[in-house]
């Protein structure tokens, strides 16, 4: 029988506030028929005494301002010091809200979000090794009646690149297929644990493929509804906190290692709940993880360096949103592109184009079957020069020397 709980422990380390040699680590304790296990989730970088002192201040601040009020978090940051890490502030916020608003929708959503996170961590912990995943992918293709060397798992983000270059979309998906398959497997395991449908992990490797077969899209919607309120509020908090990070802090170092696009999304994308799931489309299993999902629309955020580049980014962003809307069953899409040079954010709202979603995937299927679909020669002259797959294209395409003579 599989069971688990989330707990915090004080262990040897260093408190960033009092410099003591102790810090709190958040863990998932879980057990099954094979024994008991502990998965560290994060270090809060403070000792137990400092955490309790901070929690008292947090609760006092929470009494004076609504929990979603940005002024409240400015006050908290002033009181706690901007050196405090966002992960720590989120933990304090969760504890304070659960204590003060017990039984309310926000408190229950936090509890369900913590359960969801624990299930994800167990699923990732039990995920087979890379060699085993490769064997499982081959077995999955055998069950699906797909040749071992044919693309089965694709990502919606990479599929949308069809609007930039069909061959790039194919090659990008081919390079990411094992990762998309891993996401597919982890999600089925995690959501099965969430709904208490998984009582033990199979000893036979191939039986991992049977986990979560009974899950439906309505179950995914149920999880999204459970965790959505807490996710949305915490996204808002994270953005406020990231803007206050102290130079040289742990969070600043993490942020410095992200791409410009990732940092833009972290700071400027609108805060909506989201969830990852997979869908069958003809001979593909399509994996999607939108930037946001509401009851009415899907949300996609992109960034680009110059305003003149929007025309290149937008078709892919729109196609990506169409794919999200098509599979996650939302009628509308909201797409935003931030221009880093000016700081301006452009917004487009429209109905999801289901024909476009099908066109992209059907076109990708044609490339998988061997058809060579490329941008025009004028487009290739500049697109190919910045493409990571340009050498592979020349090798793959029979008329490569002729089609890519400008490289």
N, C-alpha and C positions, 0 to 999 in steps of 0.2 A: 504494500500500500504506500503510495507516494504522498509525503506530507512535507510542508515547509513553513518557515517563519522568517521574518526580517528582524534582525537585532543589531544593536551597536555595542561595541566592546572598546574598552580603553586599553591601548597597547603601547609598547615602547615606540617612541618617535620624537617629535618636537612640536610643541604648541607654539603657533605663530603669535600668540598674544602674550603669554607669560614666560615663554622659553623653557618651560619644564620639559622633561624627557618623556612626555606622554601625549598621545593623541587618540582621538576616537576613530575607529574604523567601522563602517557599516557593512554588514554581511548578510547573506542568505544562508540559513541553516536548512538543510533538507535531507530526507532519508528515503530509501526504498528498500527492496528486499536484499540489496547487496551491502547495505550499511548506511552510515551517516556521513554527510559531506558539508563543507563550509566554503562558500564562494565570497571573497571580498568584493564589495561593490565600489566603495570609494573611501578615501581618508578625508576626514573633515578638518584636519590640521589644527585642531584645538583639543585641549584636555577636557575631561569631564567637568571639572570645576568651572572653567571658563565658559563651557557650553551652557551650563545651568545659569550662570550669571547673565549671559547673553539672552537666554530664553526669557528670563524675567523682564529684561529691558524690552524685548520684542513684544511680549504680552502687554506690557504697559503702553507701548506705542500703538498696538493694535486696538486697544480700548478707546483710543482717541481719534482713530481715522478708519475709514472703510478699508477692507483688505485689498481692494483693487485700485486704491487711490495712489497715483504716482507720487503725490506729496508725502504720503506715508512712508514710502521707501526712501525718499530723499531724507526724511527725518531719521529713519532707521540707519541709513548709511552714515549720517552725521554722528549719530550716537555710538555706532559700533566701530566706525573707522573704515575708510575705503580700502584698507589692506585686507579686509575680510573677503574671503572667496565667495563667488556666487553659489557654488554648491552648498556651502555652509548656510548661507542666508535662506536658500530654498528649504533646507532641512529645518531650520528654525521656524520658517513660515508654516511648514506642514505641521510641526508639533504644536505651534500656537493655535492654528486654526482648528485642528482636531480637538484640542482641549477646550477652546472657547465656544466653538460652534458645533459641538457634537450633535450628530443626527441631522444636520442640515445638508442640502445638496452638495455644497462645496466640500464639506468634511468627508462625506461618503465618497465623493469623486476622488479625493486624495487617497483614501484607503484603497480604492479600486486601482488607481494608478500605481500605487506601491505594489499591489498584488501583480499587476501586469508586468512591471519591471522585474519582479522576482521570477516570474514565469519565463521571461525572456532570458534572464541570466542562467537559469537552469537549462533551458533549451540550448543555449550557446555552449555551456559547459559540457553537455552530453553530446554535442555535435560530433560526428565521426571525424577522424583525421583526414587530411587532404587525399592520401592514397585511397582511403576507404570511400571518400566522397566521389572520387573519380570512378570507382567500381559501381557505386550506387547510381551515378548518372548514366552509366552504360546500361545497368539493369532497368532503370526507368525508361530509357529509350527503347529497350527490348520490349518492355510491357506496352509501350505506346505504339509499337510497330514502326518505329523510326530508325533508320540506319545509324550506326554508332557515330559516323562522321558528319551527320546532318544536324543542323541547329534546331534545338527543341525549346530551350529556355531563352527568352528575350526580355529585356527591360524596356519599360515604356519610354524612359528618358533616351536610351540609345536608339530605340525604334523611331522616335521623333526626328532623329538626325537624318532620316530619309529625306526630309525637306531641305537639307543642306547638301547631302550627297548619298544616294542609295548604297553605294559600295562602302562608304565610310560607316554607315549604319550597320551594315552586315558585319564588317570586320570588327567594329567596336563590340557588337553583341557576341560575336564568336569569342573574342578575348575575355569577355565577362561572363560567359555562360556558366562556368562552375560557380562563380559567386552568386549569380541569380538562382541557380539550383540550391545552393546552400541557404539562401534567404527563404526560398520556398519550403525547405525542410525545417528550418528553425522556426518559422512562423506556425507551421502545422503542429509542431511539438509544443510550442509555447501556448498557443490558443487551446490546445487539448488539455494542458495542465490547468489553464485558467478556468475551464468549465468542468474540471474534475473528471474528464473523460479518459485520462491516462493514469492507470493505476501502477504500472511498472514499465520499465524500459526493456525492449526485446533483446535477447541474447544473440539472435540471428540478425546479422547486419541488414539483409534484404528486407526484413520486416519493419525497419525504420520507414520504409516507403508506405507502409499501411497505416502509420500513425496519422490521425486527423482526416482520414478519408470521409468521415461522416460530417465534417464541418461544412457549413453552408455560408453563403455571403451574409445571410441574416445574422449569423453568429458574429461575424466581423463587425457588422453594424452595431450589434449589441455592445461589444467591447468599446467601440468608438464612442458610443453614447455614455458608457460608464465612465470613461476617462477624459472625455472631451472638455468638461468645465475646468478641471484641474490643469489639464494640458494648456488650455488657452491662457489662464491666469499666470501659470508659471512661465509661459513664453514671454508674456509682457514683463514679468519680473526680471527674467534673464536679460532682456534687452536693456532695461533700466540699469541693471547691475553691471553689465559688460561695459557700458559707457563710463562707469565710475571706477573701473579697475585701476589699481595702482601700478605704475610702471615698474617692471621687474617682478611682479607677482606671478604666481603659478599660472593664473588665468591669462595674463598678458603673454607669457611665454607660449602657452597653447595657441593663443590667437595669432601670434606672429608666424606660426608654422602652417597656418591655413592659407589657401589661395585668396586672391582679392575677391573673387565671386563668393566664396564661402563666408568671408568676413562680412561682405555686404548683406548676405542673407541673414546672418546672425544678428546684425544690427538693424536692418531696415525692412525686412520682410514682415508683412502683417501677421499677427499671431493667431493661428487657427489650429484646432486639433487635427491629427492625421493618424493614419495607420497603414501598414504595408500588407498587401495580399496579392494573390495570383489568380489568373483567369485563363480558361481554355479558349483558344481561338484557332479553329481548324487544326493545323499540325503544330501550333505553337502553344506554349504555356507562358503567359505574359505576366511579368511581375511589376507591380507599380507601388510607388511610395510618394504620393503627392505632397507638395509643400503645405497644403491645407485642404480640409474637407469640411464644409458646413452642410446643413440640411438642404441648402439651395444650390450651392455651387462648389466647384473645385478651384483651387488657387495655385498659380504657378508664378514664381518670382525668378527673374534673371537680372544680370547686370552686365554692363558693357563699358568700355573706356570712353568712347566718344559718341556723341549724338548721331553722327552719320552712320554708325555701326548698327543702329537699331533695326534698320531694314534687313540686316543679316540675321540678327538674333530672333526677331519677332516670329517669322514663319515656323521655326523650330519650337519656340515657346507655345505658340497657338496649337500646333499639332500635338505637343505633349499634353496640353490641357484638354484637347479633344479626346485623347486616349484615356486620360484619367476620368473624364466625364462619361465616356462610353462604357467603361468597365465598372466604375463605382456608382453608376446610375444617377448622375446629377445632370439636370437639364442645362445649367448655366456654367460659364467659366469666367474667372477673373484673372487676368494676366497683367503683371507689372514688370517693367524694365527700368532699372536705375542706371543713370548715366554718371559714372564716377567723376568725370571731368567737371560737371556742373552740380552734381548732387540732386539733380531733378529726377523724379520718378513719374514715368508715363504709365497710364492705366487703361486697359481695354476690357470691357464687359460685353459679353454676347452669349448667344445660345451655343451649346456644344454641337459641333458638326460631326455627327456620327458617320456620315459618308466619308469625311476626311480621315477619321480614325481607321475605317475599314480599308480605304485606299492605301494608307501608309503600310498597314500590315500585309495587305495583298501584294503590294509592290515589293516589300521586303521578302515575301515568300518567292516571288519571281527571281530575285537575286540569289536566294538560297538554292533555287533550282538551276542556277547557272547562267541566267540572263544578265548581260552586262548593261546596267543602267547607270549613266553618268550625267553630271551637269554638262551644259554646253561647253564648247571649247573655250569661249571667252571667259566663262566662269572658272573652268579648270585651270586657266593660266594663273589665277591668283589663289583659288581655293586649295589647289594641290600643293602649292609651295609652303603652306602653313600646316599641312595635314601630317599627322604622325604616321599615317599608313601609306604615304606616297611611294615608298620603295616596294612595299608588299603589293600594291596595286599593279605596278609595272611588271612584277613577277607573275601575278595571277592572271592578268588580262592577256589574251593571246596576241592582241594587237597593241600591247603595251608600248613598245618603242614608238609606234605611230601616234597613239592617243596621248602620250605624255612626252612628246618630243621637246617640249619647252622646259622640262625639268633639268 
